[in-house]
Amino acid sequence: MEPANQEPFVLRTETLGALPIVNHFLDRIGLDAIIDRFLPANDARLRLDPAVVIGVLVRNLTIDHQPIYALAEWAAGFDPALFGLTATDVDALNDDRTGRMLDRLFDTDRASLITHTVLSAVREFDINMDQLHNDSTTVTFSGGYHQATGAVRGDKPTPAITYGHNKDHRPDLKQLLCVLTVSADGAVPVAFRVEDGNTADDPTHIPTWDELVVLVGRPDFLYVADSKLCNRPAMDHINSHGGRFVTILPRTRKEDRQFRDRIATIAVEWTEAHHRPANRIGEPDQTFHTTPNPTGPSVDGYRIIWVRSSTKTDRDAESRRARIAKGIAAIDDLNQKLVSPKTRMKTLVAVQTAADAALKETGASRWINYTITEHTTTKHKQENRGRPGPNTRYRKIVATHHQIRFTVNEPRVTHDAASDGCFPLITNDTTLTDAEVLAAYRYQPNLERRNHILKDHQTVAPVYLQAAHRIEALLLCQFLALLTGALIERHIRNNMNARQLTNIALYPEHRPCTAPSAQRILQIFAGAARHHLTDTTGHTIQTFQPDLTPQQTQILELLDIPTTTYTT
């Protein structure tokens, strides 16, 4: 029988995607060489170098996070040479081998690895380290993690996965705390640390600042953080060692209450510090005004600057109106329950407890006052069944009813409205102007966006690992991926500014983008692929390089990457 006709040629596709871009930036900071220095292939039984496996994992997290058990499947679609692998090596990227490489990564000197990597990036990309921003976030875990109790592995403690103040609003789940610091030059991550899940933010600032002093090589950089930095030990530590800080004063401080009481009766002279056009047509421009604290320094002896935001002013007023409306509705609902004969609130104490709980839940307790009125009704009911007669006996029944009457505390509303949009900053720097202090703090949301990328694009959770030390090693890889994306983002934006480009076409239908993100840039190259025409023996007859679009060509130009990276 004649064999069936077979196709004489086979078309083999190798995905390039955004890997050449990621490799370009990793090569510039020498990440593979740094990892290889800390994770040497010193065991003849190793099929793959530890540095290669960790490098593949970092690239995966940067481009398109896939679980560790799917790492080989993900890498199989790419040109293996882009990972420093051969076609047969890709199959060895199983989860067991990757887990063992994470063991090695945890056991090495991770702090020095981070320092070498960050310093290399700072030198290569000339990152300004004069202003650093710090914040923390939580990584939430589903599961018991009963073994993750902070036990020591070798001479290194492992993190304790436990309950704490969950920033994902999941107090029912265990967590770890991740402390991240970025520079004010492109929000590039420069420091990272993992803490136990029940660690508060307050005590993290002193060790973080000390690490940054070693990293930067001097203490006079400006350290910006949220209100948890505003505790006396941390501020005094930074100030006494020649450092500078900016943070926000908590609402619980006495100085905050004093200013809000004062501004309700005495006019304050504000100075415009920043003006920004509206984000949308029809909305008002955003303005920020500042004024020194009228009563002088804080009780700690540090300078306080009050800021008033026009946007926050509107937001505070609307929030208060909404809370008052919800509080009134809650009292009305409670009154409806009180008139029901089946109500369980029979006593004055029970009604008061319910009213307090309703106002607390709606956040309106401060502005709504109420009184409870009590009245009784009397009725008589036959003791026995049947038609009433002259000898019928009646039982007197007295029922107590309650009603809640409320009023809006207008003087207090007026008092609070006077300080709408106001918040205090505290600093030990006496050389910066009020506007400069505000500008430093206004950069803080860029750090919060890095935490958002960690949880969204890089999908830090769920974590498909059980061992706490492997989880900490994986979080280090997440930091390296976050650093890579930030460098890509910073580089293209800086080049746009240098070439006076206000936007580039990154969105569908060639809609303009004024601030390109690394995620969108990498997504645009997702379909880039190389095709090989081979015969039945596997011999390559012809290779077809990807045809770059004008959009992709412009991006490569702004990233200072030659197009030959894709076309040869």
Buried (B, 14 or more C-beta within 10 A) or exposed (E): EEEEEEEEEBEEEBBBBBBBBBBBBBEBBBBBEBBBBBBEEEEEEBEBBBBBBBBBBBBBBBBBBBBBEBBBEBBEEBBBEBBBBEEEBBEBBEBEBBBBBBBBBBBBEBBEBBBBBBBBBBEBBEBEBEBBBBBBBBBBBEEEBEEBEEEEBEEEBBBBBBEBEBBEEBEEBBBBBBBBBBBBBBBBBBBBBBBBBBBEBBBBBBEBBBBBBEBBEEBEBBBBBBBBBBBEEBBBBBBEEEBBBBBBBBEEBEBBEEBBEBBBEEEBEBEEBBEEEEEEEEEEEBBBBBBBBBEEBBEBEBBBBBBBBBBBBBEBBEEBEEBBEBBBEBBEEBBEEBEEEEBEBEEEEEBBEBBEEBBEEBBBBBBBEBEBEEEEEEEEEEEEEEEEEEEEEEEEEEEEBBBBEBEBBEEBBEBBBBBBBBBBBBBBBEEBEBBBBBBBBBBBEBBBBBBEBBBEBBBBBEBEBBBBBBBBBBBBBBBBBBBBBBBBBBBBBBBBEEEEBEEBBBEEEEEEBEEBBBBBBBBBBEEBBBEBBBEEEEEEEEEEBBEBEEBBEBBBBBBEBEEEBBEE
